[in-house]
C-alpha cells in the first residue's frame, strides 16, 4: 500500500498499541505539504493522538473537508480512513449525505475560516442547527492562505495584513454563532495548546451530536506578523481560559483529583466524563445565553477566550429527528429497500 | 416518397354542425385557489370512468390564490394526448379573463358561464349557457368559506348534463378525488347534483359535442409524472433524498415522502429505511446526494432549471470523482426565473456539459408517467454502474399534469449496485487503484467508507488525481484518468435506454423528438398520413449521449425534423456537436417555447413552412 511506503519518513517505530490493538502509525497520514510551523500541522498531530488514544477504528472514520490550506490537512492524518475533499465551503453537505447513508461512521470535518465563515457560511449554519453527529473543526487563521493572504471573515477589526491593509469589518465569531444555531458542543482552542486541544478533541469524539471546535491556528506565512490578532505572539499573550478542560474516556477510571464544588462533571453519551474546572462563578456550560454573552465580552476586551463554552450531551440528533433506522441505511438488504409487488398493486389500484 | 409538389397547409380548425362524439376540448377558466383543481380533476376522471381517452393540462400562474388559471381537457377517442390550440367548450368562471376567453374561442363553441358576467352579448356565433353559481351553491352549504370551495364543482354537474357524462361516473370520480375526506366528497357530490339538475331543468339540450361510453380506459390509472417518478424512486430502493423546494419539482419529493412514510418504514422496528431531508438550497441538496452516493447509498434530488444552475459545481465533482447519484430535472421555462409554472425542455444543452472544465453528463428523457417510472428504476442502476450522475429530464407538462397511463410494471431485475469491492474482494486483489480501468469498459472499482480492510480507504477529491486516487499535477497521470472517464462515457452509449424507432415505410421524411414533445409528433404523423398522404418515420430519443442508431436513422432519410420545446434547438445543437456534416445537413428544427405544451397544429404549421421553402 502506497500510504505506508510513501509516508514512512513521518512515522515512528511502533512501540505500543491502543485498546483496539493498533499502533500510532495506523493513525498517521501522508507527509504534510503545508508550510513549516503552520498551526494546521499541530492540529493534525493532535487528531492523530486523540483518535489513537480513544481507540477509534480508523475504518469507521470519514474525513471531510472543503477547499483551502485547512482542507488539505485530512490527507495528513488517519491514512486508513476514507476521505472526501469537497468543493469550497460545501463540506457540510457531503458530511450530511454520507452520515445519513451510514450513521455508524464517525465524521471528522476540517474547514478553514474562509471555507466556513465566507463561502460556506450557509451550509455551516444549517449543519449546526441540524445537530448532525460529527466533529467540525475550523482551522482558523483569519486569512486566505492558498490564495496568498487576503482577509477572511474571522479577522478582527483593526487587524493588519502584511501589506499594511487594515480590516474594517467585524469578525464573525463562529463559536457564538454555532451556539445560537443549536450546535451541542462548542469549543475554541489554540493550535499551540497541546493539552487543552487534546482534551477537547477526545471529548468531541465521545460527544453524541455536533461538536464544533474553532482552533486558532496561526498562518506563519501570511498572518503571523505584528498587527495581526491571529499570530502566535498575539494569541499567546491574549489567550484566556474560560475553563480548564479534562477528559476521562468511558474505558478509564476517573483518577483526576479535584476539590468538591470546583469542577463540573459532565457525563457524555458514551459514559465518558468531561471535567470542567475553574469555571467563572456565574457560568454554566449548559446555558447558551451566558456562553454567547461571555464570548461577546471577550471580544470587547480583546481576549482570545478558549475552552468548552457550551455542551448539551442529551440533545436529539438529526438521526433521532428523522427516525432513522438503527442499521446504517447502506447495510439494509434489498428486501428492506424495495417494497413488494403487492404494494405496487395496491398503489396502482388506488390510482385507477 | 419524395415531395414533388408543395404541401398544403394544415387544415384550419373549424367547428362544424356535425355532432362530435368523444373528440373535443373543454377549457375551464377559473381563479386559482378556488377549488377549481378538484373540480377539474374530477371532471377528467369522470370522462375516464366512461372509458374515453382523455388528457388534462393545467395552465396555472406562479401564485397561490387569486390569479387566472386554465384547465384544458382534451377528450379524444383515438387516444391523442397532445394539447390542442383550440377550444370547443369554454367554462368561463373568472371575471378577469372571461371577456378575452370568450373572444378567443372559435365560432360554434359552447360557453358555460357565471351568469353575472353577462357574456352572451359578446358574440352571436357561440352558444351560451348562463348558470347562476352563487344562487345554486346557497342551498348546498351554509358556510361562505365552504361555498367558495364547492362552487366550482357545480360546473361539473352542468357539463355532465350538457355533454352526456353520466352522474354515476361523475360521482365515482368525486369519491376518488376526496377519498380520504368523506365529508368533502358528500358535499361536492351534492353540489354537482345541483348543477346537473339545474342544467336539466333550465338549459337547452345540445348535440354538437357529446360524450359516449367507450372501453378504452379499462385498467388505466391517472397519475402525474412527478408521482410516477416518486414511485419509481421508491421501488428503486432509494435511501437518501435531499431536495430544495422549487416549482415544478417539489411535488416529486413531497409525493415520494408520502409514499416512503407509508411503505418504507421497517415493520420490524418502525424506523425509516430512508432519509428524506429538505436542504437549505440546491447546492446543499446535490452535495448531500454526493456524500450519500459516495458512502454507498442510492441517493437523489429533484429540482428545476434554477436549481440545476446551482448544482453545476458539484456536478463536475461527481463527474470527475466518479460519485453516483440521480438528479430529476423537472424543466420549466427559462431563462432566469422565467415562467416558473410553464413547461419547457430548456435545460438539455446546459445539463449535457454542466460544470466547468471538460464535463459530460448522461441524461434520460421520459415521455410518460409509465416511462418515468421505469427510467427512475433504471437511473439508479445506471448511476451506480457508471459511477456518475444520471439526469432524468422531465418537464412541467409531464411532471405536474395528470396523465392516463397503463399500470406500472414491478421491477423485473434485481438492483445493479455496480462495481463495489468488499473486504473479502480486496483480500484477493494484489493491486487496487480506485480510478483504474480493469475490465476495459472504463468503469473502475470503488470501495465504500466503513469497509474493514487496509486497502479500502482512499481520498476522494476534485483536484487532479492519479489512478490510485493520489493528488497529482503530472500531465500524463492527469490525462490518463480523464481519458478513461471519457471512455466510460463513450461506452455508456450502448447501455443507455435505446431510442424507440418507428421505421416501417420507405419514407424520406422523419421526425426526432424526446420527452413530452413526443405527443404532438404522434398526432402529426397520423394527420400527415391520413389527411395529406405523407408517410414519415420517427425516432424518439430516450437518452444522451446518443446511441449509434440515431446516426443510422438520419442516414436513412432526406430530411429529419427535430421537434423540441425550446428556442435554441438545444437537442439539435447536441447532434451538431458530434454528427457528420452530411447528417447535420439533413436536420431541420421545429420548436415551441411559449410555455405551453406543443400542439400538433403548431408542429404541422412549422413543418409545412419548411417543406415549402
Interface residues (C-beta under 8 A of the other chain):
Chain A: X1 X2 X57 X58 X59 X60 X62 X74 X75 X79 X80 X81 X82 X83 X84 X85 X86 X87 X90 X92 X93 X94 X95 X96 X97 X98 X99 X100 X101 X102 X104 X105 X122 X123 X125 X126 X322 X323 X324 X325 X326 X328 X329 X330 X332 X334 X336 X337 X338 X339 X341 X343 X344 X347 X348 X351 X352
Chain B: X219 X220 X221 X222 X223 X231 X234 X235 X236 X237 X238 X239 X240 X242 X259 X263 X264 X265 X266 X269 X270 X271 X272 X273 X274 X275 X276 X277 X279 X280 X281 X283 X284 X285 X286 X287 X288 X289 X290 X291 X292 X293 X294 X295 X296 X297 X298 X299 X313 X314 X317 X407 X408 X410 X411 X414 X415 X447 X448 X449 X450 X451 X452 X453 X454 X455 X456 X457 X458 X459 X460 X461 X462 X463 X468 X470 X471
